[in-house]
Amino acid sequence: MTMPQLIRIRWAVRATLLLGVAASIAANVLHANGNPISQTIAAWPPLALLLTVELVSRVPVHRRDLAVLRVVATVGISGIAAWVSYWHMAGVAARYGETGASPYLLPISVDGLIVVASICLVELGGRIREATEPAAAEPEPQHQATVTRLSVLPANGLVRPGTNGAAR
């Protein structure tokens, strides 16, 4: 894939992630009590997840132990966001007429979309970094000295028979 294609795909994946987060925020706010403080608190987990995913996908790994810690923290934040958003969205879906299993499955489709888009962003970030960073693993080509025999012509430019123009 070319760099412009990777960048276009990354923007499409970001838009998909934003759509999932917007749906999650909307459900959380609809389900919260009708005051701005409750609604702000309900909107926070999906926003925290969005910001965390952007950080993980954009910041390159420098130390493996810190990268593992960052991923563990992201998993924790995403778990909290998924739990809170799941119950908010299930409550909203039931309130607005979804019956049977639908209110319980609908949140999984939103959270699943967010998970897939998050993983795609991290993968695309790595591919883009690989394509833009100079190849450190490739050794520089070795220059070999080339010995060339130079022929020296006499000052008058005439070549003596049997010498091929080479001075002795």
N, C-alpha and C positions, 0 to 999 in steps of 0.2 A: 504494500500500500504506500502511496506517496504521502509526503508530509501534508499537502493541502487536503487530501482525503481524510487523513487522521484528525486534522484540526476541525474539519466540517463535521465529522462523526462525533468528536468530543462536544461540539456545541449542541448537536442533536441530543446527545445523551444528557447533557446538562439541562436542556429544556425538558426532557422526560423526567429527570429527577425533580426539577422545580414543579412540574405538574403533580407528581406524586406527593411532594411536600405540601403543595397548596391544597390538595384534597384532604390531606391529613389535618392541616391547620384549620380548614373550614369545618371539618367534622368536630374537631376539638372545641372550637369556638362556639359552634351551634349547640353542643352538648353542655357547655359550661353554664354556670349561673349567669343571669342577664346583667352582670356588672363588669366594667372594664378590667378590674383587677383579676377576677376569675377567668375572664377570657384571655388576658395576657398570660397568665400562668398556664392555661391550657394550650396556648399557641407555642410556648417555649420548647417543649421536647422535640417537635419536628424541626424547628429552626436550629436547635443545637445539633441535631443529626446532620442537617444540611451543611452547617459550618464545619463540622468534624470531617465529613466526607471530602469537602473541598480541601481542607488542610492535608489529609492523608494522600489525596490524589496529586497535590501540587508540590509538597515538600519532599525532596529526594531523600533517600535513606543515606545517612552518614555513619551512624553507629547501629549495628544490628540490635543491641540490647535496647536502645531507645526506640527503634522501629517496632520491636515486639511490644514494648510498653504502650506505644501509640496505638497499635492495632488492638490491644487488649482494652484500652480506654474507649476506643471507637466501638468495639463490640458491646461494652457496658452501656454506653450512651445510646446505641441503637436498640439495645434490649429494653431500656427504660422508655424510649420514645415509642417503640412498637407496643409495649404493654399498655401505656397510657392511651395512645392513639387507637389501639384495638378496641378498648372498652368504650371510648368516646364514639367511635364510628359505629360500633354495634348498637349503641343506645340511640344514635341519630337515625340509623337505618330502620330500627324497629319503630321508633316514634313516627317516621314518615311512611309507614306502610309495608315495609319488607317483612315477610313472614317465613316461617319454617327455618331452614338453615341459612337463608340469604343474609340476615343481619350478622351472622357469625362468619360467613365466608367472604363477604364484601371487604372487610378490613384486611384480610389476608392478601387480596388482590392488590390493594394499595401498598401495603407494607412489602409485599413481594416485588412490586415494581420498583420501589425505592431501593431494596437490597440489590436487585439486578443492575440498576443504573449506577449504584455506588461502586459495585465491583467493576463494571465496565469503565467507569471514570478512572479508577486506580490503574487498571490495565492499560488504558489509552495513555495515561500520564507516563507510565513506564516506557511504552513504545515511543512516545514523542521524545522523551529524554534520551533514549538510546539513539534515536535518529539525529538528534541535534548535538550531542556531545561528541567530541573527537574520539576516535577509536584509540583508546589508551592501550588496549591489549595487542594491537598490531605493531610488530617491530618495524623500525625504519629500515628501508632497503639499504643493504651494504653496498658501498661503492667500491668496485674493484679497480685497482690501478691497471691501466692498459699501457703496455709497452709498444711503442710504434717505432719501427726503424725508419729514420729519416734519411733520405738520399740528399746528398749535397752535390749540386751541379757546379761545374767550374764557372768562373766569373764570366766567361764568354758565352755560356749557355749551351755550348756544344757538348754532346755526349760522346765519349770515346768508345769505339767499338769494344764489346766484350765487358763493359763495366756497368751497363744499365744505369748509368748516371750516378752511381755511388762512388763517393770518394774513398780512396784507400788509405 
